[in-house]
């Protein structure tokens, strides 16, 4: 019997990943080293595949992945969704599986469980792992390649895929145009906050105090309530009302508007990128962060133009001020979105999964920028990630730990 070959294909944010997947699954044209898979049945395990199933569920109420249950994909954690998709794909009895960064958005325990399952099925299904982060390499894979845009290059020495020495941010963080004057010690205070959804406990007796200028990491397993906790800060959750939550010196629900809260906050999560699909220049993108608008609809002033150009210089993109945002690589887009969220020097900057989906080099650049913003400003930063970024210099971690009564929180000083 011919031994099954498994491949890791290392990609970066310049790789034509979608073209490679299409070549495999739609055109039945695997690259020469994988010609044995020509004519074989393949399946795709990816965020894109999940998004398509979610869209079908939302638009047409078609529960293709969960036909025998009432639970929707949207109500599941990232780990539950991926487990459901994998089970569905295995029922189709594929000859090979393309795994597109399978560990993105998974906590460490979920990653371990998925590795065990994938190792088991590798005995009878060929695995092709598209991999952006070298630490995600599956242990049973012994064949390696790189996808350099469209070119498939076999590699024998894994040392060549280690991140190159990255650019440094030589300039200082630009000063704010306007300063937020705040006299209280605490920005955020949660006192014994508990949250349930349809009688399902999510958070239990959360006590968390965030002071001016602190640098926090918010951590926890999939489904532990990180999103719920953040939504009560950003003003988007009705679950915050009636609780002892103090935001920027005011008790939640005491007459403040959502705008009163959000004007003090800079916020970025990767899903925000979809709002900027039009023709937005980088200069205009950054200036819109000063105005909390999606797009720029006024003629900017000289001071606004100056600070936008200073931020572009900081992230080594001063020559791209008139380039369109959608023309940038994924890593460059994340740097611009982090700068956009920080440009007004808000009292609180929330970065929700800013490194998700990035390759090693791009993720390291984003972490370097966040560390620099924390060190050279008075802004309080909360960095949220499923993945432990080893170079992140957060002073404190607020760790959510799941229990049957809801997640409890504890403070860890790093």
Helices and strands as residue ranges (DSSP letters): E 7-10, H 17-25, G 32-37, E 42-45, H 47-60, H 78-91, E 96-100, H 108-121, E 126-131, G 134-136, E 143-148, E 151-155, G 158-161, E 186-197, E 200-211, E 215-220, H 226-234, G 238-240, E 244-247, E 250-251, H 258-262, E 265-269, G 270-276, H 282-291, H 302-314, G 318-320, G 325-327, H 330-342, E 348-352, H 360-375, E 380-384, E 396-401, E 408-413
